[in-house]
Amino acid sequence: MRLNDQVKFIRRNMKKNKMRVFMTVLATTMGCAFLIVLASVGFGVHQSITKEMTDYQILTELRVHGKEVGGEFSGIKEDDIEKLKKLDQVSAVVSRVHVYGNLSAEVDGILTQTNTILTNMEEEMKANFELSEGRVPQSKNEIIVGSHFAKGLLTEEQIKQQQLFYEKGEGELPSGYTGDLLGKELTFTMTKEVEGNFTTEQLQFTIVGISKLPSRDWMEDRALYISNEYNQEILTNTTVMEEELEHRKRHPFDEVKVYAASLNEIEDLSKSLKDDGYHVYSISDELKGINLFFTALKAGLIFVGTITVIIASIGIFNTMTMAVTERTQDIGIMKAIGGCPSFIRKMFLLECAFIGILGSIIGVIISYVISWAANFIIPLILEAVTDSGPIDFTFSAIPPSLVLIAASISIGVAILSGLRPAVKATNINVLSALRREV
């Protein structure tokens, strides 16, 4: 019998009891949909957490906090930086010094207190430091300002407006400097107090770039990014305590980041640095642990969902057992005219597979609808209950791999549940079947 005829034969048999077949397909659909929706929670939360972590830190970035020297912890020094730059897997080494103290910046006669980051501009650009406007500094007196630097430039009237807002809740927060900062001259003032006497030094810079907005809404970048060629001059004119100067000698950099040339090399680079005694933190190392946890969680959820599919398969077993009983005479006739047992078994297994495929297709469609509804409705509820801003979180995600797994399980379980009735059909005695009353 041709395949087309076999399909027609199966459809004709299934139409003999539509309600029973419908209920069986419905049970398979519910089992498949439950499996997918349950596991999609694991996939969705995993996806959201991974996105949250990778948005905050670049995957090829390694943070070096120090190293072990003679059993003692030591800061990263200039010779370490040069050594790191020479490694083949390294594309850039960014070393920053954060300067705090009585520092102010003045643009167009408007003053603001500021924090300063001394860094190597060339390495920053190699590490893909992103600008929202402007260009890369090309000389030591050219600087980049943070994306929120203009918000700190307040006139006296705006300062009073700001105080009124914070103290009495009246009015609105001032927006700060609204002009174009690019090309503006900035006067950087360093004030140092020694034994009650104040000394002031000034540097002149030109703003040539504005950094890109931070990846998080709650983060603000008001820093000045100044070339590290000013390290000595700025630190000398701002540092007062001898202890701090001594600390600077042992830990000259506050932040050291090493960037691997590619994602494939991050693991080897991390291992190599750790073997050399460096204290290294990598988002990739943390993601490994998270991936392992979520892989176990997703496997557990799929296992629980599979139990539902197995329960649904009881319906298929009953349906096929009853079908064999009802078609006993038909089976007897088929065997009498030469139908081989393998063909009869194949017909029943194909019928089971058809139920499994139909239930899986409908189950997948329903799962996508539920997943979309969950991602749309749950954030709205949470925003209303917590009175917070927009919630960007994926609660349910259905990758193609999950659809394949769920469909394979559903169809496989459907075929297995029909195996016993199919074998029973092949063992029917021809004479007994033909004597059976219709």
N, C-alpha and C positions, 0 to 999 in steps of 0.2 A: 504494500500500500504506500502511495506517495505521501510525502510530508503534508502536502496541502489537504489530502483526503483524511490524513490522521487528525489534523487540526479540526476539520469539519466534524469528524466523528466525535472528538472530545467535546466540542461545543454543543453538539446535539445531545450528548449524554448529560452535560451540565444543565441544559435547559429543562430537563425532565423534572428537576426539583429546584426551581429558581430561588425560593425563599431559603432553603437549607444552604445552598451555595453562597447566597448573599451573606448570610450570617457568618459563614466560615471565612469569607473574604473580609468581612468587617472585623472579625477577631484578629485576623492576620494584620490588617491595617492598623488596628489599635496597638498591637504588640510592636510593630515596626516603628510607628510614630512615637510611642513611649520610649523605645530604645534610643531613637535619634534625639528627641527633645531632652531626655535625661543626660545623655553624653554631651549634648551641645552646651550645657551649662559649664562643664569642665573646659571645653574648647574656648568658650567665650571669656571666662574669667582668666584663663591662661593667656589668651590674646591681649586682653586689656592690661594685665600686669606687665607682660613683656613690652607692650607699647609704652606704658608709663615709665618703665626703667630705661628703655633705649632712647626715649625722647629726652631724658634728662642727661644721659651720658652717651658719648659716641662709642660704638662697639669696638673700634680699633684703638681706644684710648686706655692707657695703663697709668694709674696714679702711683707714683713712687714716693713713699713717705720717709725713707731713710734707708740705712743699711747697717748690717752687723760688721763691726771692725774689732777684732780681738775680743769677741764676746760682749762688746758694748754697742749700744745704739748710737749711731752717728748721723748727722744731717747730710744731705746731698750737697756737695761742694762743686766748684767750677770745674775741677778736673774730672769729676764724675759725669758732669754734663757733656763735656767733650768726648769722654769715653762712650757714653750712650749714643751720641750722634754718629759715631763711627760704625755702629752695628749695622749689618746688612739689612736686617728686617725693619729698621727704624726709618721713618720718613721725616719725623720732626720731634724735637724735644723743647717743650715750652716750660720755661722756669720763670716764676713770677715772685715779686716781692711786694707785699701789701704794706703800705705806709700809712700809719695813723698818727694823729697829732693835731696841732693847731695849723691846719692847712686850709687855704681858701683860694677860690678861683674867681676872677672878675672878667665879665664880658659886657661890653657896652656900658660900663659903670655899674653893673649889677653884680653883687657879691653873693657867693654861696660857699658854705663849708663843704668839703669834698674828701672822699677817700681816693687814694692814688694807687695805681698798679704799675710797677716798673717791670717791663718785660722786653723780650727780644722780638721786635716787630717782624723781622724776617721769618723767624720760626713760627710766630703766630699765624702768618699767612700760609706757611707750609701746612700748618695744622687745620687749614680751612676756617680761620677766624672770619666770621661773616659780617659784612657791613650792610646796613640798610641804605646808606647814602655815602657818597664821597669816594675816596680812594685810599690806597695804602700809603702810610707816611714814607717819604723818600729821603728825609733828612732828620737829624736828631731833634730839631725844634718843631717838628710837625707831630701832632698827636691825634688820637681818636678819643671821642667822648662816648660815654654810655648812652643807651637809647633813651633813658629817663633823665639825663643830665639837665635838660632844659627845664624840667619841672621844679628843680631846686633853685633856679635863678629867679628870685622874687624881689620885687621892688618893696620899699618900706610899706607902701599901701597894701600890697599883696600879703606881706607878712602879718599885718594887722588883721586882714581878712581871714588869713589862715588861723590865727590865734582865736578869733571870734568863733570860727567853725568848730575848733577842737574844744574850747572852753565852754561855749554856750550852745553849740549846735545850731548856730544861726548862719545863714548865707550858704555859699558854696565854696569848695576848695578852689583856690586860684590855679589856673592852668600853667602858670610859669611863663618862661620866655617863649614867645610865639614867632620870633623872627627866624631867619635862616642862619644856623650856626656855622655852616661850612664857609671857610675862608676868614672867619672872625679871629681877631687877635685875643688871646687869653693870657691874663696876668696871673701867674701862680705865685702865691705868697706863703712863705714858711716862717713861722714865728717860734722862737725858742726862748725859754726862760732859764737863766742861769743865775742862781743866788739873788733872785728878785729883780734882775735886770732882763729886759726883753730885747732880743735882737731879731731883726727882720731881714730876710733875703727874698728877692724876687727873681722869677724867670719868665721869659716871654715865649709863648708858644703860638702856633697857628693850628686851628682846628681843620683837619682835612677829611675826617671820616666820622661816621656815627655808627655805633655797633647795631647789630640786628636785635630785635626784641627777644627777651628770654623766652624759653619754651613754655614757661609756666606763667599764667596770668598774675599770680601773686608775687612774682619776682620783679625786682626793680634793679636796673643797672644805671647808677649815677656816677660811676667811676671815671677817672681820667687814666687813659692808657698812655704812659710816657715811656720813651726809650730807656732801656737799662743803662745807657751810657751816662745817665744822670744819677745812677745809684749812689755813688759816694757823696756827691754834692747834696742830694736831698736828704739822705740818711744823716749826714753830719749836721745839717741845719734843723733837723726835727727831733733827733734822739737826745735825751737828756741823761737818762740813767746809765751809769757805767755797766750795771748788770745787763741791761738790754744790749749794749754794744758788745759785751762778751758773748751773749747769746747769739747775736748776729754772726759772730765769727764761727761759732760751731754749727749754726743752722742759717746759712746765708739766704736760703730760699724758703718761702712759705708754701709754695705750691710747685710741684714738678710733675709734668705730664709727658708721657712718652707715647708717640703714635706709631702704630705698626703700619707697614707699607700696604698690607691688605688684611682682610678678615681671616684669611687662611693661615696667616703667620702669627696671629695674636697668641695662640696657645703655646707655640714653641718659644715665642719671645718672653712670655710671662714665666715659663718654666726656666728659661735660661737666666733671667734676671734673679729669680728666686734662688737658683743654684749659686749665683754669685753673691748672695747675702742681702740682696735688696728686699725691702718690705714693699710688696706690690699689691695693689688692689685693681681688679679688673671686673668690669660688668659681665664679661663673658664667663668668668669663674662663677659668679653669682647666678647667672642664667642657667648654668649647668645643673646646679642644685634644684632650681625652680622647675626646670624642664623635667628632671627626674621625678620630682614630686607630682607634677601634673600628669606625666605619662602614667604613673601608678594610679592616680585619681581617675583618669579617663578610662583606663583598663577596668577599674572597679565599677565605674558607672555603666560601661558597656556590658559587663558581666551581669549586673543587676537587671539591665534592660533585656538581656538575653533570656533571663528567667521568665519574663513576661511573654516573650515570643514562644518559649517552650510551652507555657500554659495555653497559649492560643493554639498551639499545634494539636492539643487534645481534641479541639473542634474538628480539625482536618482529619484526624484519625477516625473519629466517629462518623464523619461524613463519608469517608472512603469505605469504611467497614459496612455501612448501610448500603452504599452504592454497589458493593460486591454482592451483598445479599439480594438486592433488588434485581441485579443483572445476571443472576446465576444462570438462567435459561439462555440469555444472549451469549454468555461466555461458553456454555455448552455447545451451542450452535457453531460458534466461531471455531471451537476446537474440533467439532465434527467435520467441518469443511476444510480443515487443514491448518487452522491458525496455530502457530507454535506458541508455547508458554512464554517465551521471551517477548513476543509481540504483545501478548495480553498484559504482561507485567509492565511493559513500556507504556501502554495506553494509560494505565492507572497512575504511573509515576509522572507522565506528562500532564495529567489532569491536576496532580498535586503541585507540580511546578507552575502550572498556569495560575492556580490559586495564589501561590507564593509571590509570583511576579506581579499579578494584579494588586494584591494587598500591599506589596512594597512600593509600587508606583504611587498609589493613593496615599500611603503612609508618608512617603517623602514629601509629597505636595503639602499635606496637612502640617508636617513638621516645619516646613519653611514658613507657612502662615503663622504658626504658633511662635516660632523664633522671632519673626518680624514684630509680632504683636508684643512679645515680651520686651524687646529692645526699645519699643516705642512707648509702651504704657508704664513699665516699672520706673524709668527715670522721671516721668511726669508725676507719679505718686510720691516718689522720694523727694522731688523738688517741692511738692506741695506740703509734705509732712515736715521736712527739715527746714523749710523756708530758705533754701540755699539757691545758688545760681544754677546754670545749666550743668547737668551731669553727663559727662562724656565717658560712658562706660558700656562695654559690650557684655550683656548678661548671657547671651546665647549666640553661638556661632556654629554653622554647619559647613565644614569643609567637604570637598568631594570625597576625600578618603573615608569620612564618617558615613556618607551615603553608601559607598561601596561596601563597607563593612556591614552596615545594617541590612542592606539588600541581600548580601551573601548569606548572612545568618538566617534571615527570614526565609529565603528560598531554600536554603540547605535544610533547615528544620522542617519546612513543609514537605520536602521530598522524603526525608527520613521518616516523618510521621505516616506517610502513605506507603512505606515499604512493606510493612507487615500485611496490610490488606491486599497489596498487589501480589505478594507471594501466595496469600490465601487463594486469590483468584486463579492463579496458575495451577493450583492443586485440586481444583474442582473436578469431580468425576463426571465424564461426559454423559453417561447413561443416567446417572442420578439427576443431572441437571436437565436433561431432556424430558424425564418423567415428571419433573416438577410442574405443578399446576400454576398457570398464569393468574 
